[in-house]
Amino acid sequence: MILKSFLKGGKRYREERKIKKHLLIFGVPDKDFTGFLLKHYPVADGWEILCAEGRPCESILSERLVDFTSRGYEITVISDNMMGFCLSRKEVVLVFVFYQRIDKDYAYCQGGSLLAAVLAKELNIPCHLYPTDYRLEDKDNGYSLCFAGEPIAPRGVRSFIPGVEKVPMSYIAEKW
């Protein structure tokens, strides 16, 4: 597993790092994203996926990841606050964030996508946009205080966890 080797350091770490190619994904991919991956980033070429979890989309994302694993991709789920660590260590070749819509200057993506795009740009790692069929802006925002379906805060506690963020197109290397 990449994070186990990653944290151990030493010779084996360096050898694995040369062989593996990691894509980092943030957000809920479209149902046809697996076909896109197979065409452009095939398992046979050594591609693996780091998936930065983004509550509150964990259950729908888990369903989509099943398709990746069934096609042979090795998936490592990382917490969203590990994105910078993985990117700074050059473990990631390319970042994908998923957009709901685009206007002239912005892509409207799941909350947290702006962080992924900014980190990628600052560390000279291309950030690509791919559409999603998942409409987070249509969801009730009350689910943001749950993890794995369980409440993480007492009833009545409010949160500010934006469902959708505007990601400036200047952070994006390519739109698919």
Rosetta blueprint (number, residue, H / E / L):
1 M L
2 I H
3 L H
4 K H
5 S H
6 F H
7 L H
8 K H
9 G L
10 G H
11 K H
12 R H
13 Y H
14 R H
15 E H
16 E H
17 R H
18 K H
19 I H
20 K L
21 K E
22 H E
23 L E
24 L E
25 I E
26 F E
27 G L
28 V L
29 P L
30 D L
31 K L
32 D L
33 F H
34 T H
35 G H
36 F H
37 L H
38 L H
39 K H
40 H H
41 Y L
42 P L
43 V H
44 A H
45 D H
46 G L
47 W E
48 E E
49 I E
50 L E
51 C E
52 A E
53 E L
54 G L
55 R L
56 P L
57 C L
58 E H
59 S H
60 I H
61 L H
62 S H
63 E H
64 R H
65 L H
66 V H
67 D H
68 F H
69 T H
70 S H
71 R L
72 G L
73 Y L
74 E L
75 I E
76 T E
77 V E
78 I E
79 S L
80 D H
81 N H
82 M H
83 M H
84 G H
85 F H
86 C H
87 L H
88 S H
89 R L
90 K L
91 E L
92 V L
93 V L
94 L E
95 V E
96 F E
97 V E
98 F E
99 Y E
100 Q E
101 R E
102 I E
103 D L
104 K L
105 D L
106 Y E
107 A E
108 Y E
109 C E
110 Q E
111 G L
112 G L
113 S H
114 L H
115 L H
116 A H
117 A H
118 V H
119 L H
120 A H
121 K H
122 E H
123 L L
124 N L
125 I L
126 P L
127 C E
128 H E
129 L E
130 Y E
131 P E
132 T L
133 D L
134 Y L
135 R L
136 L H
137 E H
138 D H
139 K L
140 D L
141 N H
142 G H
143 Y H
144 S H
145 L H
146 C E
147 F E
148 A L
149 G L
150 E E
151 P E
152 I L
153 A L
154 P L
155 R L
156 G L
157 V L
158 R L
159 S L
160 F L
161 I L
162 P L
163 G L
164 V E
165 E E
166 K E
167 V E
168 P E
169 M H
170 S H
171 Y H
172 I L
173 A L
174 E E
175 K E
176 W L
